[in-house]
């Protein structure tokens, strides 16, 4: 029996696996114009309906020729061909290219029948319609072949792929005007706590401003989801019950912050158990141990800790991958690297630790990483100043200067 079994804490990897095995895409399919589909997940594979490019065309401004006409060509023995026409993009040369002739051609223009390569205009000498060539080109030189980029019926993008600015022109090049995608996930956000005040209101003794809801909504805004903001709900069982019922009726996902610990006023775990079911509660991670996952009658529930750093770490590490799956997208493993620790890092074995840090490349070209300082779960300046997590393994203890550690640079959701 391991340390986490004794403490009743579920390892992070097990929690992630359990969530992924118990959730699935909940979003309906909608058809959108390509111009409105950025950020959505494809609801079907996209195959190319044509060859791209659809015809052989020139990659340069120059002259289309038959390579055999220049077999004897060299600097000392140039060959002169007669220009018999022009081929422009959208206005191709009509007819067969005969032996001893060449065609003036522009970038993107259709290759004339019979031509098999293009010589750049900078490498010829033109005297009216007599064009002199001084070297033998390679076969298909400066020619873009039909289907060179994409072939007819080739798989272009997989179902579940999130459409990026790089994908939109690719799909447009196929002539596809509308795409089938999964609708946006609806996410309800609730802050819980008597001590929380809205921004702009004066603070009384023992009160703090509600920052968690702003961090959660800010990150969600980069995920192409529809956020339903329920604001601050006091630590009142009836109020929380009502908020949960409304959120469950309106959203696919309910995210709360606060109220999942073991205090007398922490009702959320009990309400979740009464209304739905608890998947797990308490994880072997730091910060973020009091994290809850479960199901409400209609929606999936995530209960984040109340401490600001804990809420952000668990949202990023646990909730985001689950939201991708629920929205029909493909969750990808985080990109991690090895780096040299520039500070002594304090850690007790037993929990996976996400310490906030700054990574850089030193004068020797090595990846190094420095702590942002205090790692308390309420010190949010450590998040603001950082550009990565130092991911310290569950079994690991203190880290000395010069030791190798794993870092996880922030992705576009956080950066």
C-alpha atoms as one frame of an Amber mdcrd trajectory, in Angstrom:
protein
   0.000   0.000   0.000   1.505   3.324  -1.072   1.569   6.642   0.747  -1.355
   7.939  -1.272  -3.471   4.921  -0.367  -2.834   5.603   3.320  -3.791   9.256
   3.018  -6.819   8.560   0.845  -5.384  10.690  -1.964  -5.784   9.668  -5.599
  -2.677  10.064  -7.803  -3.010  12.620 -10.602  -2.546  10.096 -13.405  -5.286
   7.880 -11.990  -7.647  10.853 -11.647  -7.069  11.903 -15.248  -7.626   8.359
 -16.498 -10.815   7.961 -14.454 -12.253  11.221 -15.752 -11.484  10.387 -19.361
 -13.034   6.915 -19.020 -16.274   8.283 -17.532 -16.944  11.219 -19.879 -17.683
  11.561 -23.584 -18.594  14.223 -26.102 -21.916  15.825 -25.174 -22.203  18.369
 -27.997 -24.566  18.211 -30.962 -23.388  18.650 -34.554 -23.995  21.971 -36.281
 -23.126  23.152 -39.787 -21.237  26.442 -39.950 -19.837  28.589 -42.756 -16.083
  28.119 -42.886 -15.618  31.793 -41.994 -17.334  31.173 -38.630 -15.783  27.795
 -37.767 -12.487  28.939 -36.198 -11.949  27.284 -32.823 -14.631  24.622 -33.275
 -13.994  20.869 -33.301 -14.690  18.997 -36.526 -17.606  16.573 -36.254 -16.370
  14.482 -39.196 -13.204  13.715 -41.120 -12.432  16.021 -44.014 -11.205  14.393
 -47.236  -9.967  16.336 -50.211 -12.603  16.537 -52.979  -9.914  17.401 -55.535
  -6.207  17.441 -56.244  -4.301  20.396 -54.792  -3.020  21.964 -56.905  -5.632
  20.826 -59.436  -3.201  21.121 -62.379   0.517  21.307 -63.087   1.596  24.924
 -62.694   4.674  27.081 -62.629   6.428  27.907 -59.351   8.323  30.802 -60.965
   8.074  33.565 -63.520  10.026  32.281 -66.497   9.766  30.092 -69.591   8.077
  26.718 -69.984  10.075  24.360 -72.183  10.605  20.773 -73.293  13.743  19.677
 -71.429  14.862  17.554 -74.394  15.266  20.787 -76.403  18.106  21.827 -74.066
  20.012  18.548 -73.766  23.019  20.077 -75.567  22.757  23.351 -73.641  25.731
  24.794 -71.678  27.340  28.153 -70.964  29.711  27.539 -73.863  26.977  26.171
 -76.085  23.710  28.057 -75.404  20.431  27.054 -77.059  17.910  29.529 -78.444
  14.193  28.744 -78.579  11.348  30.753 -80.069   8.693  32.144 -77.744   5.322
  31.280 -79.268   2.891  32.331 -76.555   2.204  33.224 -72.920   0.540  31.504
 -69.977  -0.819  33.615 -67.113  -2.551  32.584 -63.893  -6.200  32.257 -64.905
  -5.396  32.630 -68.609  -3.485  29.531 -69.776  -1.793  29.007 -73.109  -4.028
  26.978 -75.400  -2.334  24.439 -77.620   0.576  22.030 -77.709   4.154  23.163
 -77.120   6.155  22.102 -80.157   9.805  21.161 -80.319  12.138  24.165 -80.526
   9.618  26.518 -78.913   8.994  27.963 -75.436   6.158  29.689 -73.615   6.444
  32.764 -71.397   4.841  31.685 -68.090   3.964  33.365 -64.794   3.844  31.958
 -61.255   0.734  29.840 -60.759  -0.062  29.587 -64.452  -1.023  26.255 -66.035
   1.865  24.360 -67.612   1.319  24.115 -71.385   0.790  20.666 -72.884   4.176
  19.209 -73.769   6.210  21.386 -71.353   7.995  19.587 -68.523  10.014  22.261
 -66.724  10.343  26.013 -66.201  13.517  28.073 -66.456  13.582  31.214 -64.310
  13.536  34.454 -66.276  16.757  35.549 -64.540  18.633  32.655 -66.224  17.862
  33.462 -69.846  18.613  36.177 -72.350  15.588  37.499 -74.227  15.771  39.207
 -77.618  12.167  39.839 -78.661  10.724  36.357 -79.188  14.129  34.616 -79.248
  14.997  33.232 -75.819  18.527  31.967 -75.178  19.151  29.325 -72.500  22.605
  28.662 -71.054  22.136  25.586 -68.836  20.161  22.361 -68.737  17.422  22.355
 -66.048  16.315  19.335 -64.052  13.167  17.510 -65.137  10.070  19.160 -63.560
  12.255  22.026 -62.317  10.091  24.868 -60.922   6.909  22.924 -61.627   4.215
  22.285 -59.016   2.638  18.958 -59.940  -1.107  18.286 -59.678  -1.886  16.696
 -56.300   1.550  17.568 -54.968   0.006  19.113 -51.820  -3.157  17.019 -51.461
  -4.493  14.175 -53.567  -8.131  13.480 -54.389  -9.866  11.694 -51.447  -6.828
  12.130 -49.185  -7.615  12.505 -45.455  -6.908  16.136 -44.615  -8.180  16.672
 -41.040  -9.502  14.211 -38.461 -12.801  14.341 -36.631 -12.261  16.113 -33.314
  -9.546  18.406 -34.652  -9.864  21.963 -33.348  -9.804  24.337 -36.304  -6.928
  26.831 -36.152  -6.042  29.816 -38.348  -3.735  27.408 -40.204  -6.602  25.068
 -41.064  -9.113  27.580 -42.430  -7.155  28.424 -45.631  -6.381  24.733 -46.101
 -10.093  23.879 -46.135 -10.825  26.904 -48.306  -8.311  25.644 -50.877 -10.525
  22.568 -51.238 -13.549  24.678 -52.139 -15.419  23.629 -48.989 -17.763  26.424
 -47.901 -19.426  24.807 -44.860 -18.165  22.370 -42.249 -19.876  20.127 -39.691
 -18.598  20.895 -36.204 -19.605  20.244 -32.609 -21.506  23.079 -30.986 -19.852
  25.017 -28.181 -19.748  23.449 -24.755 -21.847  25.330 -22.173 -19.980  25.871
 -18.905 -21.508  27.317 -15.734 -19.108  28.988 -13.284 -19.935  29.497  -9.595
 -17.858  31.095  -6.825 -18.748  30.006  -3.309 -17.895  31.707  -0.033 -19.182
  34.208   2.541 -15.819  35.955   2.465 -15.996  36.825  -1.250 -16.843  40.291
  -2.523 -17.405  41.477  -6.080 -14.909  43.844  -7.627 -15.617  47.491  -6.881
 -17.255  46.801  -3.533 -15.529  47.852  -0.284 -13.946  45.049   1.741 -15.074
  44.482   5.305 -13.056  42.680   7.928 -12.198  39.126   6.840 -13.344  39.616
   3.253 -11.431  39.218  -0.006 -12.181  39.933  -3.650 -13.400  37.066  -5.837
 -10.457  36.496  -8.180 -11.002  32.811  -8.976 -14.057  33.419 -11.145 -12.066
  35.900 -13.235  -9.178  33.475 -13.758 -11.535  30.625 -14.638 -13.572  32.674
 -17.106 -10.427  34.193 -18.648  -8.987  30.771 -19.381 -12.332  29.411 -20.623
 -12.650  32.364 -23.008  -9.715  30.913 -24.946 -11.415  27.529 -25.302 -14.338
  28.519 -27.530 -16.941  27.592 -24.918 -20.062  29.468 -23.824 -19.654  30.616
 -20.219 -22.670  31.102 -17.932 -21.522  33.235 -14.992 -23.523  32.540 -11.814
 -21.466  34.987  -9.766 -20.871  34.597  -6.035 -23.106  32.284  -3.999 -22.956
  32.565  -0.213 -22.236  29.561   2.013 -25.897  28.786   2.362 -27.117  25.279
   1.613 -30.411  26.402   0.089 -28.786  29.047  -2.103 -26.175  26.572  -3.298
 -28.797  23.909  -3.974 -30.759  26.360  -6.083 -27.659  27.512  -7.969 -26.644
  23.904  -8.683 -30.113  23.073  -9.996 -30.177  26.087 -12.316 -26.622  25.512
 -13.523 -27.310  21.829 -14.166 -30.395  22.730 -16.203 -28.559  25.269 -18.376
 -25.052  23.898 -18.828 -23.104  20.822 -19.910 -20.463  21.461 -17.253 -20.604
  23.080 -13.819 -17.384  24.467 -12.313 -17.255  25.790  -8.757 -14.403  27.257
  -6.742 -14.334  26.979  -2.970 -16.467  24.893  -0.668 -14.900  21.495  -1.431
 -12.646  21.293   1.616 -13.573  19.935   5.048 -14.755  23.070   6.832 -18.140
  23.358   8.511 -19.344  25.748   5.796 -18.084  23.640   2.883 -21.359  22.232
   1.536 -20.536  21.509  -2.097 -19.354  17.925  -1.639 -22.536  17.045   0.270
 -24.786  18.735  -2.296 -23.009  16.911  -5.119 -23.539  13.579  -3.366 -27.244
  14.328  -2.853 -27.985  15.614  -6.368 -25.677  13.343  -8.346 -22.567  11.324
  -7.612 -18.981  11.924  -6.552 -16.342  10.409  -8.822 -13.422  11.278  -6.551
 -12.425  13.875  -4.013  -8.932  14.720  -2.716  -5.953  14.246  -5.027  -2.270
  13.615  -4.449  -1.228  16.921  -6.017   0.076  20.197  -4.655  -1.434  22.708
  -4.832  -4.989  21.470  -5.338  -5.604  18.519  -3.013  -9.320  19.336  -2.342
 -10.520  18.843  -5.924 -13.871  17.179  -6.634 -15.120  15.471  -9.777 -18.589
  14.034 -10.243 -21.891  14.030 -12.092 -25.060  16.059 -11.674 -28.321  14.869
 -13.285 -27.538  16.544 -16.638 -24.017  17.855 -16.381 -20.452  17.044 -15.382
 -19.164  18.671 -12.216 -15.718  19.983 -11.277 -15.137  21.472  -7.839 -11.973
  23.562  -7.642 -10.271  24.526  -4.382 -10.798  28.028  -3.059  -7.143  29.068
  -2.922  -6.350  31.013  -6.133  -3.244  29.080  -7.235  -4.874  25.739  -6.404
  -7.916  26.678  -8.464  -5.801  27.636 -11.490  -3.543  24.577 -11.293  -6.436
  22.102 -11.067  -8.393  23.928 -13.777  -5.406  23.765 -16.124  -4.181  20.262
 -15.326  -7.475  18.432 -14.767 -10.489  20.331 -16.053  -9.118  21.524 -19.401
  -8.393  17.988 -20.755 -11.874  16.914 -19.648 -13.521  19.924 -21.326 -11.776
  19.059 -24.589 -13.179  15.532 -24.475 -16.666  16.735 -23.522 -16.573  19.205
 -26.428 -15.597  16.551 -28.960 -11.966  17.621 -29.258  -8.781  15.609 -29.083
  -6.936  16.152 -25.796  -3.173  16.142 -26.385  -0.443  15.402 -23.831   1.280
  18.439 -22.355   4.682  19.290 -23.833   7.385  18.857 -21.203  11.174  19.243
 -21.168  14.077  18.569 -18.848  15.774  21.627 -17.341  18.466  22.383 -14.780
  17.200  23.734 -11.458  18.741  27.076 -10.523  17.277  27.073  -7.003  16.898
  24.612  -4.186  13.290  23.399  -4.290  11.537  22.254  -1.153   9.206  19.273
  -1.516   7.883  16.407   0.585   7.298  13.029  -1.060   3.701  11.907  -1.488
   2.116  14.368  -3.932   2.890  15.555  -7.474   3.949  19.180  -7.064   3.394
  21.945  -9.622   5.784  24.737  -8.687   5.589  28.020 -10.568   8.811  28.998
 -12.306  10.572  30.805 -15.140  12.524  28.843 -17.731  15.172  30.234 -20.088
  18.205  29.229 -22.145  21.535  30.085 -20.491  24.766  31.248 -22.145  25.766
  27.625 -22.778  22.548  26.827 -24.609  21.120  24.798 -21.725  17.524  24.911
 -20.591  17.451  26.218 -17.014  14.602  27.003 -14.654  14.231  29.250 -11.598
  11.475  29.306  -9.000   9.301  32.421  -8.762   9.693  32.313  -4.984   7.029
  31.535  -2.442   4.885  28.593  -3.598   1.974  29.137  -1.222  -1.429  28.288
  -2.717  -2.625  31.827  -2.004   0.362  33.580  -3.611  -1.026  34.279  -7.079
   1.863  36.586  -7.989   3.850  33.352  -8.413   1.510  32.476 -11.306   1.583
  35.911 -12.900   5.396  36.026 -12.926   5.916  32.476 -14.188   6.020  30.951
 -17.658   6.005  27.267 -16.705   5.394  24.654 -14.051   8.194  22.643 -12.532
   6.551  19.224 -12.306   8.032  17.345  -9.348   7.130  13.679  -9.303   4.958
  12.240  -6.519   7.764  10.199  -4.973  10.386  12.955  -5.191  11.728  14.961
  -2.267  13.770  18.168  -2.120  15.663  19.247  -5.235  19.183  20.660  -5.037
  20.704  23.312  -7.323  21.945  21.707 -10.548  19.558  18.759 -10.474  17.494
  17.942 -13.543  13.760  18.589 -13.271  10.777  18.344 -15.622   9.176  21.605
 -16.754   5.871  22.204 -18.523   5.809  25.529 -20.421   2.400  27.184 -20.429
   0.394  26.684 -23.598  -1.707  29.317 -25.331  -4.491  29.020 -22.748  -2.227
  30.381 -20.037   0.411  32.364 -21.883
